[in-house]
Amino acid sequence: MNHIEIPARNIYKEYPGEWGELTIEQASYAGELLFMLSKGELDVDMFRKLMVDRFINHVNQRAPRMDRPEDEDRWGNEAKLMETVNFFFKITKNKKTKKEEFEILPCFTENLIPRVRAGWRWLYGPGNFLQGMSFAEFKDALECCEVFMREGDINKLDELMAVLYRRNLYFVWIRRRIVSFDGNLRVRYVPEQRFFRKKKFRNVPVGTKYMAFLYVMGCMYNLRTDGGGDGIEINGVECRTSILFNRKGGNDGGSEGIGLTGVLFGLAESGVFGSLHETADTDVWDVIARLLQLEIQRREMKS
């Protein structure tokens, strides 16, 4: 967390210093500004100023006059505060222009907006780092993100929300007492329903929808980089998931989302997780663990 203390104005604030420290309201607001930034409707400096203003509850009441020393100090302090929200970006220096370049880098795995209100009902998303997601849900979420990145179609964000957010099961408190309960609190994901369910999310704030997109991208970033280089723990074992997700294209030469369709059919044919529908319902981490096992065996045989 960042801390700011200005005793002369009786200001003592604590505000987020990384993605995972954002509240639900802050995450939705940040998502809206990042969406505008990605569309070119904001520049980086304006984004950073508006985020700091929201974090410290600062209201701009007048334009400071630069001929006054106190106003110069005020601008200097704001410039310093703006540097504290650089965690939203990957900052590199252009070799030709020598200027800093800011790239939105979602490196978090927390679902910062675990629930949304669509109409009169609360709908719930997956847990942190794909917890509670089926393989079919993961595949369809990647496909929505890939199309949104390529075409910029905001309708794909509505579809992504329809993939990720569903109502909870009824009588969860009873289900938790059943030995066979798998811990998944949401209703089963049915791929075909996302096409007509997406209309439920049209009035959901765009910042919330864009943050759901960044959540999926953050999970993929960590899968590709082995959680920042330390490896990802699966069933108590440190695994290098980058060997699966750093291939160029999918199994059928397409995107990650489309390529996983081939994986789904391949696993169904092998019968490891049962039929096609049973494989689609399998927890995504069980599938990743199996794919890692197969990839390691393939490399050992090749060597």
Secondary structure, 3 states (H helix, E strand, C coil): CEEEEEHHHCEEEEECCCHHHCCHHHHHHHHHHHHHHHCCCCCHHHHHHHHHHHHHCCCCCCCCCCCCHHHHHHHHHHHHHHHCCHHHEEEEECCCCCCEEEEECCCCCCCCCCEEEECCEEEECCCHHHCCCEHHHHHHHHHHHHHHHHHCCCHHHHHHHHHHCECECCCHHHHCCCCCCCCCCECCCCHHHHHHHHHHHCCCCHHHHHHHHHHHHHHHHHHHCCCCCCCEEECCEEECCHHHHCCCCCCCCCCHHHHHHHHHHHHHHHCCCCCHHHHHHCEHHHHHHHHHHHHHHHHHHHC
